[in-house]
């Protein structure tokens, strides 16, 4: 049997590549295997990359590489039957507080190429043509049997087995975890096309019609679009090849503009499913991505949710394995991510049912939807809700054991469990600095706000506390005192964005969510909260917490 690994990752898609890269980056020994000898020809179904995922790419040091392959979507359009359109510009809503606003399209093989590009430097290789044949687990680890494409067998021992192996997950089946849900009756076709039509490049187009729903996503390249046609009827030949004539005929029934397909790069036919695993952990087995949840493509959330699953779990698993944090931390993965998956499947299921439903009601809704969209897309509150959902910046974990509020939560600003927003600070030298840039090299970061009207004594107290609390596992940053490595907040914007009306502390997790808030700053309670999270700190304090 091969020497024991910290983790065996099964599945070489975006979720598995994120998982393997993040575990290896944090010092764990990792192998990643995938049954397919090469990606399937229609592998590029996943296209949308949301703002939250781009923020994680930035944390991984991959933002620049991802942006090289990306199209920033300019607007979201609903087409009317006469060919006119209602357009929602994808703007930078200030309340989202992100340096990477927008929706992006990146072909999945490019996303995988970017995520896989760092593996070699971390000592990891994606092993293709390697299948997880079986496994058994005990209290100390998982014994796995791997089968290669040539039929050879290898026995592998890993402390953790991570199932990122898609909807037919061998890991999930081996753990006997139910995958509850169903398959839509609808018939879906996909075309990756070079198309000549009057619709500008760079936008997304949605076209509800009596015959179904057509959606066109911009793809890098001139006049190139990924066109998805959803017909509320069973496929006449499920799995059969799609001819260009069939695709064009269906496209003319659903998209009310004249067009000419110059070239069809990919044509495929498939069905959609909506399923969620009943649990994401069983002992030393974890599920992430499509192995844990699949749903309709409404909103372009699927791949993004899987990448965020992997990022959420990877930092926690590494922290526990390296003895930096207690074992109960791993229980928070399912507590946080399973509700996200269930809400997403529920939402996309209802949206899909309305827009692609069968019978007279579905046809009526599709006929009314474009005219209704003309009114709704002009309302700022509706625009914000749509962009907030699509961006995935509103995902929060307020009910997680990791989310602790000391004192009263702020009237405005992120609560414990919410995503930490970006703000612009000013260094001692007077340079403007994004908070996200400062966070990129840190795991945990403690933001110590001096208060908007802090005097010299308050600033000095914050600096002393930062020196006491900062260490290898936790970087402390003073906001409101630019001296000695702190940062100024000259217009009070950072304090206002975080809701720090007085001296306050905000602990930000490695994935950019707020873990602990203290409003106002209570040093004793803050010490106790940190002792609960950081194993080595608690051991150094004898379990009593520092009291200075």
C-alpha positions as CSV (number, residue, x, y, z in Angstrom):
1,X,0.0,0.0,0.0
2,X,1.2,3.5,-0.9
3,X,2.4,5.6,2.0
4,X,-0.4,7.5,3.8
5,X,-1.6,10.7,2.4
6,X,-3.3,13.6,4.2
7,X,-6.0,13.7,1.6
8,X,-7.1,11.9,-1.6
9,X,-9.2,14.1,-3.9
10,X,-11.5,12.2,-6.3
11,X,-12.5,14.3,-9.3
12,X,-10.5,16.6,-11.5
13,X,-13.0,19.3,-12.3
14,X,-13.0,22.8,-10.9
15,X,-14.1,21.7,-7.4
16,X,-11.5,19.0,-7.2
17,X,-8.7,21.2,-8.6
18,X,-9.6,23.9,-6.1
19,X,-9.6,21.4,-3.2
20,X,-6.3,19.9,-4.1
21,X,-4.6,23.2,-4.7
22,X,-5.8,24.8,-1.4
23,X,-4.9,21.7,0.7
24,X,-1.4,21.5,-0.9
25,X,-0.9,25.3,-0.6
26,X,-1.5,24.9,3.2
27,X,1.1,22.1,3.5
28,X,-0.9,18.9,3.3
29,X,0.2,15.8,1.2
30,X,-2.4,15.4,-1.5
31,X,-3.2,13.2,-4.5
32,X,-6.0,14.0,-7.0
33,X,-7.4,11.4,-9.4
34,X,-10.0,11.5,-12.2
35,X,-11.6,8.5,-13.9
36,X,-11.7,10.2,-17.4
37,X,-8.5,10.0,-19.4
38,X,-9.4,13.4,-20.9
39,X,-12.2,16.0,-20.4
40,X,-15.3,15.0,-22.4
41,X,-15.9,17.0,-25.7
42,X,-18.8,19.0,-24.3
43,X,-16.9,19.7,-21.0
44,X,-17.4,23.4,-21.3
45,X,-21.0,23.7,-20.2
46,X,-20.1,25.7,-17.1
47,X,-19.4,29.2,-18.2
48,X,-20.4,31.8,-15.7
49,X,-17.9,32.9,-13.0
50,X,-19.4,35.1,-10.4
51,X,-17.9,37.9,-8.4
52,X,-17.5,35.9,-5.3
53,X,-15.5,33.2,-7.1
54,X,-13.3,35.9,-8.7
55,X,-12.6,37.1,-5.1
56,X,-11.5,33.6,-4.2
57,X,-9.3,33.4,-7.3
58,X,-7.7,36.5,-6.1
59,X,-7.0,34.9,-2.7
60,X,-5.5,31.9,-4.5
61,X,-3.2,34.2,-6.6
62,X,-5.1,33.2,-9.8
63,X,-7.1,36.3,-10.6
64,X,-4.8,37.6,-13.3
65,X,-4.7,34.3,-15.1
66,X,-8.5,33.9,-14.9
67,X,-9.2,37.4,-16.2
68,X,-7.0,36.6,-19.3
69,X,-9.7,34.1,-20.3
70,X,-12.7,36.1,-19.2
71,X,-15.4,38.2,-20.8
72,X,-16.9,40.7,-18.4
73,X,-20.6,40.7,-19.0
74,X,-21.9,44.1,-19.8
75,X,-25.6,43.5,-19.2
76,X,-28.4,41.0,-18.8
77,X,-31.2,41.3,-21.4
78,X,-34.6,39.8,-21.8
79,X,-35.8,39.7,-25.4
80,X,-39.3,40.7,-26.3
81,X,-41.2,38.9,-29.1
82,X,-40.6,41.8,-31.5
83,X,-36.9,41.5,-31.0
84,X,-36.6,44.5,-28.6
85,X,-35.0,44.0,-25.3
86,X,-35.1,45.0,-21.6
87,X,-31.5,45.4,-20.4
88,X,-30.1,45.4,-16.9
89,X,-26.5,46.8,-17.0
90,X,-24.2,44.9,-14.7
91,X,-23.0,47.8,-12.7
92,X,-20.8,48.2,-9.7
93,X,-23.3,48.6,-6.9
94,X,-21.2,50.3,-4.2
95,X,-22.9,48.4,-1.4
96,X,-21.4,45.2,-2.7
97,X,-17.9,46.6,-1.8
98,X,-15.9,44.5,-4.2
99,X,-12.8,45.4,-6.3
100,X,-14.0,42.9,-8.9
101,X,-17.6,43.8,-9.8
102,X,-19.5,42.0,-12.5
103,X,-20.4,38.7,-14.0
104,X,-17.8,36.9,-16.1
105,X,-17.8,34.1,-18.6
106,X,-14.9,31.8,-18.7
107,X,-15.0,28.5,-20.5
108,X,-14.8,25.6,-18.1
109,X,-11.7,24.1,-19.7
110,X,-10.0,27.5,-19.2
111,X,-11.1,27.6,-15.6
112,X,-9.7,24.2,-15.0
113,X,-6.5,25.2,-16.8
114,X,-6.1,28.1,-14.5
115,X,-6.9,26.1,-11.3
116,X,-4.6,23.3,-12.4
117,X,-1.7,25.6,-13.4
118,X,-0.4,25.9,-9.8
119,X,-0.5,22.2,-8.9
120,X,2.9,21.3,-10.3
121,X,4.5,24.0,-8.2
122,X,2.8,22.5,-5.2
123,X,4.0,19.0,-5.9
124,X,0.7,17.7,-7.1
125,X,-0.3,16.1,-10.4
126,X,-3.8,15.5,-11.7
127,X,-3.8,11.7,-12.4
128,X,-6.2,11.0,-15.2
129,X,-7.5,7.5,-16.1
130,X,-7.5,6.6,-12.4
131,X,-10.8,5.4,-10.9
132,X,-11.8,5.0,-7.2
133,X,-12.9,1.4,-7.3
134,X,-13.8,1.0,-3.6
135,X,-12.8,2.1,-0.1
136,X,-13.3,1.4,3.6
137,X,-12.9,3.9,6.4
138,X,-12.0,3.6,10.1
139,X,-11.3,6.0,12.9
140,X,-7.8,6.9,11.6
141,X,-8.3,7.1,7.9
142,X,-9.6,5.6,4.6
143,X,-8.2,2.7,2.7
144,X,-8.8,3.2,-1.0
145,X,-8.5,0.9,-4.0
146,X,-7.6,2.8,-7.2
147,X,-8.0,1.2,-10.7
148,X,-6.1,2.6,-13.7
149,X,-7.3,2.5,-17.3
150,X,-5.0,-0.4,-18.0
151,X,-6.7,-2.4,-15.3
152,X,-3.8,-2.2,-12.7
153,X,-4.7,-1.8,-9.1
154,X,-3.2,0.4,-6.4
155,X,-4.0,0.5,-2.7
156,X,-3.8,3.9,-1.1
157,X,-4.2,5.0,2.5
158,X,-5.4,8.6,3.2
159,X,-6.5,10.3,6.3
160,X,-9.4,12.0,4.4
161,X,-11.3,11.1,1.2
162,X,-12.8,14.1,-0.6
163,X,-15.5,13.4,-3.2
164,X,-15.5,16.0,-5.9
165,X,-16.4,13.5,-8.6
166,X,-19.7,14.8,-9.9
167,X,-23.3,13.7,-10.0
168,X,-22.5,10.0,-10.3
169,X,-20.0,10.3,-7.4
170,X,-18.4,7.0,-6.5
171,X,-17.4,8.5,-3.1
172,X,-21.0,9.4,-2.3
173,X,-22.3,6.0,-3.4
174,X,-19.6,4.3,-1.3
175,X,-20.6,6.2,1.7
176,X,-24.3,5.3,1.1
177,X,-25.4,9.0,1.2
178,X,-28.7,9.6,-0.4
179,X,-28.9,12.1,-3.3
180,X,-32.5,13.3,-3.1
181,X,-34.3,15.0,-6.0
182,X,-35.4,14.3,-9.6
183,X,-34.8,14.8,-13.3
184,X,-36.6,17.6,-15.2
185,X,-38.7,16.4,-18.1
186,X,-37.4,19.1,-20.3
187,X,-35.2,18.6,-23.3
188,X,-32.1,20.8,-23.4
189,X,-29.7,21.5,-26.3
190,X,-26.5,23.4,-26.2
191,X,-24.6,25.1,-29.0
192,X,-21.3,26.8,-28.9
193,X,-21.7,29.0,-31.9
194,X,-20.1,31.8,-34.0
195,X,-23.3,33.6,-34.9
196,X,-24.1,36.7,-37.0
197,X,-27.1,38.6,-35.4
198,X,-27.9,42.1,-34.3
199,X,-27.3,41.4,-30.6
200,X,-24.1,43.0,-29.4
201,X,-21.2,40.8,-28.0
202,X,-20.5,40.8,-24.3
203,X,-24.1,40.6,-23.0
204,X,-26.3,37.7,-21.8
205,X,-29.7,37.3,-23.5
206,X,-32.7,35.5,-22.2
207,X,-35.6,34.8,-24.5
208,X,-38.7,33.2,-23.0
209,X,-41.2,32.0,-25.7
210,X,-44.2,29.7,-25.9
211,X,-41.9,26.9,-27.2
212,X,-39.4,27.2,-24.4
213,X,-36.5,29.4,-23.2
214,X,-33.4,30.3,-25.0
215,X,-30.3,31.8,-23.3
216,X,-27.2,33.1,-25.0
217,X,-24.0,33.6,-23.0
218,X,-21.0,35.5,-24.5
219,X,-17.8,33.5,-25.0
220,X,-14.4,34.9,-25.6
221,X,-14.1,35.5,-29.3
222,X,-15.9,37.7,-31.9
223,X,-19.6,36.9,-32.2
224,X,-19.2,33.7,-30.2
225,X,-22.0,32.7,-27.9
226,X,-23.0,29.6,-25.8
227,X,-26.7,29.1,-26.7
228,X,-28.8,26.9,-24.4
229,X,-32.3,26.0,-25.6
230,X,-34.7,24.5,-23.0
231,X,-37.8,22.9,-24.5
232,X,-40.6,21.9,-22.0
233,X,-41.0,18.4,-23.6
234,X,-39.2,15.1,-23.4
235,X,-36.4,14.6,-25.8
236,X,-37.4,12.7,-28.9
237,X,-34.1,11.0,-28.9
238,X,-32.3,11.4,-25.6
239,X,-28.6,11.4,-26.0
240,X,-28.7,11.3,-29.8
241,X,-26.4,13.7,-31.7
242,X,-27.8,17.2,-32.5
243,X,-27.7,18.3,-36.1
244,X,-27.2,21.9,-37.0
245,X,-30.5,21.9,-38.8
246,X,-32.4,20.7,-35.7
247,X,-30.6,23.3,-33.5
248,X,-31.2,26.2,-35.8
249,X,-34.9,25.3,-36.2
250,X,-35.4,25.2,-32.4
251,X,-33.4,28.5,-32.1
252,X,-35.6,30.2,-34.6
253,X,-38.7,29.3,-32.5
254,X,-37.3,30.7,-29.3
255,X,-35.0,33.7,-30.2
256,X,-36.9,36.5,-32.0
257,X,-34.1,38.0,-34.0
258,X,-32.7,37.1,-37.4
259,X,-29.4,35.2,-37.3
260,X,-27.0,33.1,-39.3
261,X,-24.9,30.5,-37.7
262,X,-21.4,30.9,-39.2
263,X,-19.9,28.0,-37.3
264,X,-21.1,25.4,-34.8
265,X,-18.1,24.5,-32.5
266,X,-20.1,22.1,-30.2
267,X,-23.6,20.8,-30.4
268,X,-25.0,18.6,-27.6
269,X,-28.2,17.3,-26.0
270,X,-28.7,16.7,-22.3
271,X,-31.2,16.6,-19.4
272,X,-31.2,18.6,-16.3
273,X,-31.4,17.4,-12.7
274,X,-32.1,18.8,-9.3
275,X,-30.6,16.8,-6.4
276,X,-29.0,17.5,-3.0
277,X,-27.1,15.0,-0.8
278,X,-28.7,14.5,2.6
279,X,-25.3,15.1,4.2
280,X,-21.9,16.3,3.2
281,X,-19.8,14.4,5.7
282,X,-19.7,10.8,6.9
283,X,-16.7,10.2,9.2
284,X,-13.6,10.9,7.1
285,X,-15.6,11.3,3.9
286,X,-16.6,14.7,2.5
287,X,-18.6,15.7,-0.6
288,X,-18.3,18.9,-2.5
289,X,-19.6,20.4,-5.8
290,X,-21.8,18.3,-8.1
291,X,-21.2,15.2,-5.9
292,X,-23.2,17.1,-3.3
293,X,-25.7,19.1,-5.3
294,X,-26.9,19.6,-8.9
295,X,-29.5,21.9,-10.2
296,X,-30.7,23.9,-13.2
297,X,-28.3,26.4,-14.7
298,X,-30.6,29.3,-13.8
299,X,-28.3,32.0,-12.5
300,X,-25.1,30.3,-13.5
301,X,-24.4,29.2,-9.9
302,X,-23.3,25.5,-10.2
303,X,-19.5,25.6,-10.7
304,X,-19.2,28.6,-8.5
305,X,-20.9,26.8,-5.6
306,X,-18.6,23.9,-6.0
307,X,-15.5,26.0,-6.0
308,X,-16.7,27.8,-2.9
309,X,-17.5,24.4,-1.2
310,X,-13.9,23.3,-1.8
311,X,-12.4,26.6,-0.5
312,X,-14.6,26.4,2.6
313,X,-13.6,22.9,3.4
314,X,-9.9,23.1,2.4
315,X,-8.8,25.8,4.9
316,X,-10.7,24.0,7.7
317,X,-9.3,20.6,7.0
318,X,-5.7,22.0,6.8
319,X,-6.1,23.9,10.0
320,X,-7.3,20.8,11.9
321,X,-4.7,18.5,10.3
322,X,-1.9,20.9,11.2
323,X,-3.1,21.1,14.8
324,X,-3.9,24.8,14.6
325,X,-7.6,24.5,15.3
326,X,-9.9,22.1,17.1
327,X,-11.6,19.1,15.4
328,X,-15.1,20.6,15.8
329,X,-14.2,23.0,13.1
330,X,-14.8,20.3,10.4
331,X,-18.5,20.0,11.5
332,X,-19.1,23.6,10.3
333,X,-18.5,22.6,6.7
334,X,-21.8,20.8,6.4
335,X,-23.6,23.2,8.7
336,X,-22.6,26.1,6.4
337,X,-22.6,24.7,2.9
338,X,-25.6,22.3,3.0
339,X,-28.1,25.1,3.6
340,X,-26.5,27.1,0.7
341,X,-27.0,24.1,-1.6
342,X,-30.6,23.5,-0.5
343,X,-31.5,27.2,-0.9
344,X,-29.9,27.3,-4.3
345,X,-31.6,24.2,-5.5
346,X,-34.9,25.4,-4.2
347,X,-34.6,28.8,-5.8
348,X,-33.4,27.5,-9.2
349,X,-36.0,24.8,-9.2
350,X,-38.8,27.4,-8.7
351,X,-37.3,29.7,-11.2
352,X,-36.8,26.9,-13.7
353,X,-40.4,25.7,-13.1
354,X,-41.8,29.1,-13.8
355,X,-39.8,29.8,-16.9
356,X,-39.7,26.3,-18.5
357,X,-42.9,24.8,-17.1
358,X,-45.2,22.6,-19.1
359,X,-48.8,23.3,-20.1
360,X,-50.8,26.4,-20.6
361,X,-49.5,28.1,-17.4
362,X,-45.9,27.8,-18.4
363,X,-46.6,29.1,-21.9
364,X,-48.5,32.0,-20.5
365,X,-45.8,32.9,-18.0
366,X,-43.2,32.8,-20.8
367,X,-45.4,35.1,-22.9
368,X,-45.9,37.6,-20.0
369,X,-42.3,37.5,-18.6
370,X,-40.6,39.7,-21.2
371,X,-43.2,42.5,-20.8
372,X,-43.0,42.2,-17.0
373,X,-39.2,42.3,-17.2
374,X,-39.3,45.7,-19.0
375,X,-40.9,47.2,-15.9
376,X,-38.9,45.3,-13.3
377,X,-35.4,45.7,-14.7
378,X,-35.8,49.5,-14.5
379,X,-36.3,49.4,-10.7
380,X,-33.0,49.9,-8.7
381,X,-34.1,47.7,-5.8
382,X,-34.8,44.9,-8.3
383,X,-31.5,45.5,-10.0
384,X,-29.6,45.2,-6.7
385,X,-31.4,42.0,-5.7
386,X,-30.6,40.4,-9.0
387,X,-27.0,41.4,-9.0
388,X,-26.7,40.4,-5.3
389,X,-28.0,36.9,-6.1
390,X,-25.9,36.4,-9.2
391,X,-22.7,37.7,-7.6
392,X,-23.0,35.3,-4.6
393,X,-21.7,38.1,-2.4
394,X,-24.8,37.8,-0.2
395,X,-24.1,34.2,1.0
396,X,-23.7,34.2,4.8
397,X,-23.3,31.8,7.7
398,X,-24.9,33.6,10.6
399,X,-26.0,30.3,12.3
400,X,-22.6,28.7,12.2
401,X,-20.8,27.9,15.4
402,X,-17.9,29.9,13.8
403,X,-20.0,33.1,13.8
404,X,-19.9,34.8,17.2
405,X,-21.2,38.2,18.1
406,X,-19.8,39.9,21.3
407,X,-22.0,42.7,22.2
408,X,-24.7,44.1,19.9
409,X,-24.5,43.5,16.1
410,X,-24.1,46.7,14.0
411,X,-27.1,48.4,12.5
412,X,-25.2,48.5,9.2
413,X,-22.2,46.5,8.1
414,X,-21.5,42.8,8.1
415,X,-22.7,40.6,10.9
416,X,-20.8,37.6,12.2
417,X,-21.1,35.0,9.3
418,X,-21.4,37.6,6.5
419,X,-18.9,38.2,3.8
420,X,-16.3,40.8,4.8
421,X,-16.5,43.8,2.3
422,X,-13.5,45.5,0.7
423,X,-12.6,49.1,1.7
424,X,-9.9,51.5,0.7
425,X,-7.4,52.5,3.4
426,X,-4.5,54.8,3.5
427,X,-1.0,53.7,4.6
428,X,1.4,55.7,6.8
429,X,3.1,56.8,3.6
430,X,-0.2,58.1,2.2
431,X,-0.8,55.4,-0.4
432,X,-4.2,54.0,-1.0
433,X,-4.5,50.3,-0.3
434,X,-7.4,47.9,-0.7
435,X,-8.2,45.8,2.4
436,X,-8.6,42.8,0.1
437,X,-5.0,43.2,-1.0
438,X,-3.8,43.1,2.6
439,X,-5.9,40.0,3.3
440,X,-4.6,38.1,0.3
441,X,-1.4,36.9,2.1
442,X,-3.1,36.2,5.4
443,X,-5.1,33.3,6.7
444,X,-7.0,34.8,9.6
445,X,-7.0,38.6,10.0
446,X,-8.2,40.6,13.0
447,X,-9.4,44.1,12.1
448,X,-9.1,46.4,15.1
449,X,-11.1,49.6,14.5
450,X,-10.1,52.5,16.7
451,X,-13.4,54.3,16.3
452,X,-14.2,57.2,14.0
453,X,-13.3,59.8,16.6
454,X,-10.4,58.0,18.3
455,X,-7.9,60.1,20.2
456,X,-4.2,59.3,20.7
457,X,-4.9,57.0,23.7
458,X,-7.4,54.9,21.8
459,X,-5.0,54.5,18.8
460,X,-2.2,53.4,21.1
461,X,-4.4,50.9,22.9
462,X,-5.4,49.4,19.5
463,X,-1.7,49.1,18.5
464,X,-0.8,47.4,21.8
465,X,-3.7,44.9,21.4
466,X,-2.6,44.2,17.8
467,X,0.9,43.4,19.0
468,X,-0.4,41.1,21.7
469,X,-2.8,39.1,19.5
470,X,-0.8,39.0,16.2
471,X,1.2,35.9,15.4
472,X,1.8,33.1,12.8
473,X,-1.9,32.1,12.7
474,X,-3.4,35.5,13.1
475,X,-2.5,38.8,11.5
476,X,-3.8,41.9,13.4
477,X,-4.5,45.1,11.5
478,X,-5.3,48.5,13.1
479,X,-7.7,50.7,11.1
480,X,-7.8,54.3,12.2
481,X,-4.2,54.7,13.3
482,X,-1.7,54.8,10.4
483,X,1.4,54.8,12.7
484,X,3.5,51.7,13.2
485,X,2.0,49.6,10.4
486,X,-1.6,50.6,10.9
487,X,-3.9,52.2,8.3
488,X,-5.8,55.5,8.3
489,X,-9.5,55.8,7.5
490,X,-9.5,59.6,6.8
491,X,-13.1,59.9,5.6
492,X,-14.5,57.2,8.0
493,X,-15.7,55.0,5.1
494,X,-14.1,51.9,6.4
495,X,-15.7,52.4,9.8
496,X,-19.1,53.1,8.2
497,X,-18.9,50.1,5.9
498,X,-18.1,47.7,8.8
499,X,-20.6,49.4,11.1
500,X,-17.9,50.3,13.7
501,X,-19.5,53.2,15.5
502,X,-16.8,53.0,18.2
503,X,-13.7,50.9,18.9
504,X,-14.5,47.4,17.6
505,X,-12.9,44.1,16.6
506,X,-13.8,42.1,13.5
507,X,-12.1,38.7,12.9
508,X,-12.1,37.6,9.3
509,X,-11.8,33.9,8.3
510,X,-9.5,32.6,5.5
511,X,-12.4,32.5,3.1
512,X,-13.3,36.1,3.7
513,X,-16.3,35.7,6.0
514,X,-16.6,37.4,9.4
515,X,-16.1,34.9,12.3
516,X,-16.1,37.1,15.4
517,X,-17.3,40.6,16.1
518,X,-16.9,42.6,19.3
519,X,-19.0,45.7,19.4
520,X,-17.9,47.7,21.3
521,X,-14.4,46.1,21.8
522,X,-14.4,43.8,24.8
523,X,-10.8,42.6,25.2
524,X,-11.6,39.8,27.7
525,X,-14.4,38.3,25.6
526,X,-12.3,38.7,22.5
527,X,-9.4,36.7,24.1
528,X,-11.9,33.9,25.1
529,X,-13.3,33.8,21.5
530,X,-9.8,33.4,20.1
531,X,-8.9,30.7,22.6
532,X,-11.9,28.7,21.5
533,X,-10.7,28.9,17.8
534,X,-7.0,28.6,18.0
535,X,-5.7,25.4,19.6
536,X,-2.1,26.5,20.1
537,X,-3.1,29.8,21.6
538,X,-5.4,28.1,24.1
539,X,-2.6,25.6,25.0
540,X,-0.2,28.5,25.6
541,X,-2.7,30.1,27.9
542,X,-3.3,26.9,29.8
543,X,-6.9,27.0,28.5
544,X,-7.6,30.1,30.5
545,X,-7.1,32.8,27.9
546,X,-4.8,35.8,28.0
547,X,-5.9,38.6,30.4
548,X,-3.8,41.6,29.9
